[in-house]
Amino acid sequence: MARNREGLLLLLDVGPSMHGVLPQVEKLCSMLVQKKLIYGKYDEVGVVLFGTEDTRNELSTQLGGYENIVVLRDIKVVDGDLIENLTRIPRGTVAGDFLDAIVVGMDMLIKKYGETNKGKKRMCLITNALCPIKDSDAGTKEDQVGLIAMRMAALGMKMENIVVRGSLSGNANQRIMDENDLLLDLFSKKSSVKTIYVDSPTALLGAIKTRNISPVTIFRGDLEISPNMKIKVWVYKKTAEEKFPTLKKYSDKAPPTDKFATHEVKVDYEYKSVEDTSKVVPPEQRIKGYRYGPHVVPISSAEWEAVKFKPEKSVKLLGFTDASNILRHYYMKDVNVLIAEPGKPRAMIAVSALARAMKEMNKVAILRCVWRQGQQSVVVGVLTPNVSEKDNIPDSFFFNVLPFAEDVREFQFPSFSNFPISWQPNEQQQEAADNLVKMLDLAPSGKGETLQPEFTPNPVLERFFHHLELKSKHPDAPVPPLDETLKKITEPDLELLAENKSIVDAFRRQFELKENPKLKKSTRRLPQEKPSGSDERNGDDNVSDALAINSIESKPVTKVEKIGDLTPIQDFEAMMSRRDSPDWVGKAIEDMKKKIFNLVENSNEGDDFSKAVELFVALRKGCILEQEPKQFNEFLCRICKFCHEKNLGSFCDLLASKELSLVTKSEAIDSDVTDDEARSFFVKREPKYED
């Protein structure tokens, strides 16, 4: 058996008590095979049904017994025919014995792979465990389970038990159910068996592990508590984002008769000079450039190597803190699990002692981690104790990455108190909104969580794999509708809404709905100087703000090359939004400065001062957006100095009344911008500001 190849045997209960849930079982098994056809096309899968009227298995033929068990498919490489078999699972007529089915499955795996081959052999049992288990002639049922579990452990077999309960299982004999649960629990204690209980079709679809991912350590070394105390540990990934499979470009240019055609598409890039587009620039003459505002800064690979930070591989303790100081929303990226190095009893004792002490004192540890030698980045994270409740599973830690100061994005939302009284919700509206939010809680008190992350499949991925399987058989097949079970993840729960119709109706009655006038899509939005709905909303400053903002929201992107006299603000914003050259931002700012200066200098007894103030507002917001606060601050100082020399103090007073001041550090960094390119500037460059 190949190292990365898995042998999987599905043990499916098809007895009468399982008929109501078999459609979901068919979907689950089909999803499993669909993913194996992509990620594990050499894996081998077999299917055994128990609870059938017929009996068809080798153990029954050779030894007798093991009745009502049918081998639907022998263990062999996955193919499209297996999906067809799993979408039409025959229904059984008698009660199924899952213990006999496990023995038949073990016998099939042994005959297929041999007793000495400890490869990736796995069984998956799906049942509701509501039917009685037959008594054994040799000892009690518990003794029989113990022998089977020991045999599985010796052969390196693993098993997953998916037990369907709750609304899916219907009426049940409590005594039989408790006895079967005890037997399944014995399997978990004595061998590599995991038992999962599900109570909804959605949880059933996410219960089985559809992809076989081998755990790989990202760190092996010392957890340095102090220079004189180190613990040997390994670090694995605990969770990871499941992404779409890598899709490659396919070429149909090869003739159909060419059996050796790879149909690959190769892409080559040519770099040409801006001055002479016919001249190709060779690799040795190229250099990377990075945007810095309106400019592009070239940085060579040698310069990058010279300034690279190359820390030593290590995991060091920085200190301990109360668990309440580290909030859940601080966590970044994926979760890792830190365990003691296998085969090191002293390391296991040290990890267990540290984890239990931290758990008792409600503490977490802060670590500085460099996972690999030569890694350019340092990770700072929190270590949370994970104390095991089972004797055969050692204690461990969970590790979550914490953000640095520059990773934190603080979104400032204006308070309702800044709005007029007529806009603020009254007590009845607030109560209706609170009740609606409580109704939508996925984990209400006294009930289990509705969509548990570990049991909720990704509906987009599942639909993609289903469509891919259809396209492999029928190239012109349309996109299938979303499965009814997956709809419960993506759409509102109709049962929940029906049960709480009075709450929804009460919320609807408390709010008057009005049609929103259709506005043009905003291409860019500048930050406001004051919260919307401020008490000074009737002043002229809000009129100028509105002119600056509305001109950006409603203006289409056009290639304006200069600021005209009719619509200077719109022209200024159009030039600022151009990205065909880095010079347009600087040119727009300089043109706006000249326009404002001319209005102030040539104004007849201050007639043009109000218009100049409007342009000042637009200039200030544009400089914040493009991270050029220094240019605005210098120009404001220049204007004030000019007005002082020319006895134009009324203009400075007008600026002061509109609170047009220097751009501060906080405004330069935390400005409310939605444009993607401007957002990247906030992350990548240090703004030039003056307090």
LUMMILUM-524882 format. One record per residue (C-alpha): z, x, y negated. Coordinates in steps of 0.05 Angstrom, whole numbers, padded with zeros to 5 digits, always signed. Each point is the difference from the previous one (the first is absolute). Example, Ala and Ser with C-alpha at 12.3 -4.5 7.8 and 13.67 -1.06 7.14 Angstrom:
+00156+00246+00090-00013+00027-00069
This chain:
+00000+00000+00000-00021+00030-00067+00055+00020-00049-00019-00050-00054-00023-00055+00047+00045-00060+00013+00004-00043+00061+00024-00070-00020+00015-00059+00045+00009-00069-00030+00048-00045+00039-00012-00071-00025+00041-00061+00017-00048-00059+00008+00049-00050+00030+00006-00072-00026+00055+00017-00050-00047+00051-00033-00061-00046-00008+00016-00018-00073+00002+00073-00022-00057+00028+00043-00052-00009-00057+00041+00049-00042+00008+00047+00060-00076+00000+00007-00008+00019-00073+00052+00054+00006-00031+00032+00061-00070-00005-00030+00024+00035-00064+00030+00055+00043-00066+00013+00037-00041-00004-00064+00040+00057-00031-00003+00041+00064-00076-00005-00001+00004+00036-00068+00060+00046+00004+00007+00010+00075-00067-00014+00033+00020+00043+00061+00066-00037+00011+00006-00040+00065+00027-00071+00002+00016-00048+00057+00023-00073-00001+00049-00033+00049+00016-00075-00004+00062-00031+00031+00017-00073+00007-00069-00015+00030-00013-00047+00057-00038+00054+00038+00024+00068+00024-00045+00061-00004+00032+00069-00002+00004+00060+00048+00076-00002+00010-00004-00072+00025-00055+00019+00048+00036+00062+00026+00073-00021+00001+00000-00075-00010+00038-00036-00055-00017+00010-00073-00031-00068-00002-00032-00036-00060-00023+00067-00029-00074+00013-00014-00032+00065-00022-00050-00025-00051-00028+00069-00014+00012+00067+00033+00019+00059-00044-00064+00029-00030-00031+00021-00066+00000-00053-00055-00065-00036-00013-00027-00064-00031+00006-00039+00065+00076+00008-00003+00001-00037-00066-00038-00057+00032+00050-00003+00057+00059-00001-00047-00028-00057-00043-00001-00045+00061+00065+00013+00037+00008-00050+00058+00061-00045-00003+00050+00003+00057+00035-00057+00036+00065+00031+00026+00060+00035-00030-00011+00075-00008+00046+00056+00024-00005+00057-00050+00039+00048+00045-00052-00006+00055-00055+00010-00052+00033+00065-00024+00002+00027+00072-00074-00018+00010-00017+00035-00066+00039+00063+00020-00037+00002+00066-00068-00005-00036+00018+00057-00048+00025+00045+00057-00063-00011+00041-00044+00012-00061+00033+00062-00028+00045+00026+00055+00075+00011+00001-00002+00070-00030-00044-00016-00059+00047-00015-00058-00053-00017-00050+00000-00058-00048+00013-00058+00047+00024-00064-00031+00011-00072+00020+00004-00059-00048+00036-00062+00025-00011-00066-00039+00043-00058+00024+00051-00051-00024+00048+00020+00056+00019-00073+00013-00015-00002+00075+00051+00022+00053-00007+00066+00036+00000-00002+00075+00060+00030+00036-00010+00066+00034+00016+00015+00073+00025+00069-00019+00057-00007-00050+00007-00041-00064-00053-00010-00053+00036+00051-00044-00004+00052+00056-00074-00014+00008-00011+00009-00075+00039+00065+00002-00044+00028+00056-00064-00021-00035+00023+00031-00066+00019+00066+00033-00068+00002+00034-00036-00012-00066+00040+00055-00034-00016+00049+00056-00074-00016-00005-00001+00005-00077-00020-00073-00009+00014-00039-00063+00002-00075-00009+00003-00051-00057+00029-00069+00012-00023-00054-00048+00043-00061+00010-00025-00065-00032+00058-00043-00023+00019-00050-00054-00049-00056-00015-00051+00032+00046+00042-00005+00063+00018-00074-00002+00057-00026+00043+00035+00052+00043+00056+00006+00050+00052+00041-00037+00030+00030+00064-00067+00025+00025-00019+00026-00069+00066+00039-00007-00008+00030+00069-00071+00023-00014+00020+00029-00067+00054+00040+00035-00051+00029+00049-00047+00019-00056+00057+00033-00037+00015+00042+00062-00072+00026-00001+00010+00022-00072+00064+00038+00016-00025+00036+00062-00072+00018-00017-00051+00006-00056-00006-00075-00010-00001-00037-00067+00014-00074-00002-00023-00043-00059+00015-00073-00012-00049-00041-00041+00004-00072-00023-00065-00013-00037-00075+00009+00011-00003+00049-00058+00056+00043+00028-00034-00001+00068-00065+00028-00029+00039+00059-00030+00047+00013+00059-00043+00045+00042-00019+00071-00018-00075-00003-00005-00012+00073-00017+00027+00059+00040+00019+00053-00051+00031+00064+00026+00061+00021-00041-00010+00068-00033+00054+00038-00037-00011+00016-00073+00059+00049+00000+00038+00042+00051+00055+00044-00026+00069+00001-00031+00035-00053-00041+00038+00046-00046+00067-00031-00018+00025+00066-00030-00020+00073+00007+00049+00005+00059-00014-00068+00033-00069-00020+00027-00021-00053+00050-00063+00003+00042-00041-00063-00014-00068-00031+00009-00033-00048-00048-00050-00054+00020-00037-00053-00038+00034-00067+00011-00050-00045-00036-00070+00010-00026-00051-00045-00034-00052-00027+00047-00068+00008-00031-00071-00022+00016-00035+00044+00051-00046+00052-00029-00070-00028-00004-00058+00048+00000-00069-00011-00029-00053-00018+00052-00074+00016-00004-00052-00043+00035-00058+00048-00017+00000+00032+00069-00051-00030+00049+00029-00048+00051-00026+00043+00057+00041+00061-00022+00059+00001+00047+00031+00061-00033+00000-00026-00072+00069+00004-00032-00018-00049-00057+00044+00041-00046-00010+00000-00075+00011+00066-00036+00011+00001-00075-00014+00061-00043+00017+00007-00074-00036+00039-00053+00031+00021-00066-00048+00006-00058+00008+00028-00070+00009-00049-00057-00046+00041-00045-00054+00007+00053+00001-00056+00051-00052+00035+00043+00045+00060+00011+00048-00003+00060+00067+00035-00010+00019+00043+00060+00072-00004+00028+00020+00068-00028-00015-00024-00071+00041-00064+00005+00071-00010-00024+00045-00061+00003+00016-00036-00064+00058-00047-00015+00003-00054-00053+00050+00013-00056-00009-00057-00049-00071+00002-00026-00009+00072+00024-00016+00032+00068+00040+00062+00016-00031+00049+00052+00048+00031+00050-00024+00050+00052+00024+00003+00072+00030+00069-00014+00042-00029-00056+00023-00057+00045+00022+00050+00054+00038+00040-00052+00041-00058-00024+00011-00035+00067+00072-00012+00019+00013+00024+00071+00070-00017+00024+00031+00021+00066+00004-00049+00058+00069-00031+00000+00043-00063+00000+00062+00009-00043+00057-00046-00018+00009-00009-00075+00061-00046+00005+00028-00068+00018+00004-00064-00040+00021-00072+00010-00052-00042+00035+00004-00050-00057-00030+00052-00048-00066+00002+00038-00036-00067-00006-00052-00024+00049-00057-00001-00051+00009+00075-00013-00032+00015+00068-00070+00030-00001-00053+00012+00053+00015-00005+00075+00066+00003+00036+00018+00060+00044+00052+00005+00054+00043+00063+00008+00030+00014+00068+00037+00058+00033-00045+00048+00037-00008-00026+00072+00037+00042+00051+00051+00025-00050+00067-00035+00016+00037+00034-00058-00053-00022-00049+00004-00072+00026+00076+00001-00009-00006+00028-00070-00052-00052-00021+00041-00056+00031+00064+00022-00034-00034+00006-00068-00035-00067+00007+00063-00038+00021+00041+00032-00056-00052-00019-00052-00003-00071+00028+00075-00007-00002+00004+00025-00072-00063-00038-00022-00034+00064-00023-00071+00026+00000-00025+00071-00006-00051+00028-00049-00047+00052+00031-00051+00049-00027-00056+00006+00051-00060+00046+00010-00030-00023+00066-00051+00057+00011-00006+00072-00020-00047+00006-00059+00008-00073-00020-00012-00006-00074+00047-00059-00013+00074-00008+00008+00028-00067+00023+00068-00026-00021+00025-00059+00041+00059-00039+00025+00028+00006+00071+00030-00065+00027+00042-00001+00064-00027-00039+00059+00058-00010+00049-00025-00022+00068+00032-00058+00036-00025+00022+00069+00030+00055+00042-00067+00028+00022-00027+00007-00072+00030+00055-00044+00017-00009-00073-00052+00020-00052-00018-00005-00074-00054-00035-00040-00032+00040-00056-00033-00032-00061-00035+00037-00057+00031-00011-00069-00040+00001-00065+00002+00055-00052+00007-00018-00073-00075-00001-00011-00010-00046+00060+00042-00055-00031-00041-00055-00035+00044-00044-00042-00033-00065-00022+00030-00030-00062-00006-00075-00001+00021-00040-00062+00060-00045+00009-00006-00075-00006+00050+00005-00058-00055+00031-00042-00041-00063+00004+00008-00061-00045+00050-00053+00024-00057-00048+00015-00029+00051+00050+00065+00014+00037+00017-00039+00064+00055-00051-00003+00056-00007+00051-00039-00050+00043-00062+00044+00002+00041+00061+00017+00035-00037+00056-00066-00026+00028-00029+00071-00001+00062+00028+00035-00004-00052+00055-00074+00014+00011+00013+00075+00008+00058-00012+00048-00044-00047+00041-00052+00056+00009+00051+00049+00028-00026+00031+00065+00070+00014+00024+00043-00061-00017+00074+00003+00017+00015-00024+00070-00071+00010+00024-00041+00059+00025-00051+00035-00043-00067-00037+00001-00049+00058-00004+00035+00060+00029-00040+00064-00017+00004+00029+00070-00027-00065+00031-00052-00020-00053-00071+00026+00011-00047+00017-00056-00046-00061-00005-00056+00040-00034-00002+00052+00055+00004-00051+00056-00057-00040-00030-00041+00064-00008+00009+00021+00073-00017-00070+00024-00064-00001-00042-00018+00070+00024+00006-00022+00072-00045-00061-00014-00052+00044-00036-00002+00047+00060-00026-00058+00042-00038-00039-00052-00024+00043-00059-00015-00062-00042+00067-00033+00011+00031-00026-00065+00070+00017-00022+00047-00044+00042+00051-00045-00034+00071+00025-00005+00041-00015+00061+00050-00058-00008+00058+00045+00019-00020+00053-00051-00007-00055-00053+00075-00009+00003+00006+00071-00028-00051-00007-00056+00009-00073-00020+00060-00042-00021+00041-00028+00057-00018-00074+00002+00063-00018+00038+00044+00035-00051-00035-00035-00057+00006-00067+00034+00074+00009+00013+00012+00018-00073-00049-00047-00033+00054-00027-00047+00013+00071-00028-00074+00011-00012-00008-00068-00033+00061+00013-00044-00030+00066-00023-00066-00033-00015+00033-00055-00042+00038+00050-00043-00063+00036-00025-00060-00027-00037-00066+00031+00022-00054+00012-00052-00070+00027+00008-00005+00073-00021-00061+00012-00044-00050+00046+00032+00003+00070-00029-00045+00059+00010+00026+00051+00049+00039+00054-00033-00028+00070+00008+00060+00033-00032+00067-00021-00028+00040+00039-00051+00076-00001-00005+00033-00046-00049+00048+00026-00052+00049-00057+00010+00015-00047+00058-00046-00060+00000+00037-00059-00028+00042+00041-00049+00036-00038-00055-00045+00035-00051-00061-00033+00030-00020-00032-00067-00008+00067-00036-00065+00032-00019+00015+00058+00048-00011-00046+00059-00067-00021-00029-00022+00072-00003+00027+00012+00071-00039-00060+00025-00063+00025-00034+00007+00067+00034+00017-00027+00069-00048-00059+00001-00057+00044-00022+00012+00042+00063+00009-00059+00047-00061-00037-00021-00048+00057-00016-00052+00019+00052-00011+00074+00012-00059+00022-00043-00026+00068-00018+00022+00003-00073-00011+00068-00033+00034-00010-00068+00050-00045-00034-00034-00051-00045+00026-00040-00058-00006-00070+00031+00041+00008+00064+00035+00068-00005+00055-00016+00050-00049-00025+00053-00044+00062-00012+00060+00046+00006+00021-00031+00066-00071+00004+00027-00004+00074-00016+00069+00012+00031-00021-00034+00065-00063+00043+00009+00005+00050+00057-00070+00029+00000+00026+00059-00040+00071+00027-00015-00018+00006-00074-00001-00075-00015+00076-00007-00002+00008+00055-00051-00060-00025-00041+00028-00072-00001+00068+00025-00025-00031+00043-00054-00047-00055-00024+00059-00049-00003+00040+00050-00040-00057+00007-00050-00008-00076-00005+00074-00010-00014+00003+00057-00050-00061-00027-00038+00031-00069-00004+00065+00027-00028-00032+00049-00048-00053-00048-00028+00042-00063-00001+00000-00039-00065+00073-00015-00016+00016-00004+00075-00053-00052+00018-00018+00037+00064+00070+00019+00021+00008-00058+00049-00065+00018+00035+00021+00073+00003+00065-00022+00034-00039-00038+00053-00040+00062+00015+00065+00040+00001+00027-00047+00054-00062+00009+00043+00001+00076-00010+00073+00005+00021-00011-00040+00063-00063+00037+00018+00035+00068-00007+00057-00024+00045-00050-00025+00051-00040+00066+00002+00063+00043-00003-00017+00028-00068+00064-00016-00039-00002+00066-00038-00064-00019-00035+00030-00065-00025+00065+00032-00022-00036+00055-00039-00045-00051-00034+00058-00045-00019+00036+00058-00033-00065+00019-00036-00009-00071-00027+00072-00005-00023-00006+00067-00036-00065-00022-00033+00030-00066-00023+00060+00037-00029-00046+00047-00039-00044-00058-00025+00057-00047-00016-00022-00049+00054+00070-00016+00024-00017-00073+00010-00043+00019+00060+00057+00040+00032+00046-00059-00012-00051-00045+00034-00001+00047+00061+00076+00001+00002+00003-00077-00004-00046-00003+00061+00044+00052+00036-00059+00047+00010+00038+00064+00016-00012+00065+00037-00015-00006+00074+00063+00018+00039+00007+00035+00066+00019-00064+00038-00061-00037-00028-00047+00057+00019+00025+00001+00072+00019-00072+00015-00056-00038-00036-00022-00064+00035-00071+00016+00022-00042-00032+00054-00063+00041-00003-00006+00042+00063-00024+00062-00035+00054-00002-00053+00051-00011+00055-00023+00064+00034+00011+00037-00065+00073-00021+00000+00010+00031+00068-00040+00064-00008+00011+00024-00070+00059+00016-00045-00009-00038-00065+00004+00033-00068+00052-00036-00040+00047+00009-00059+00069-00033-00004
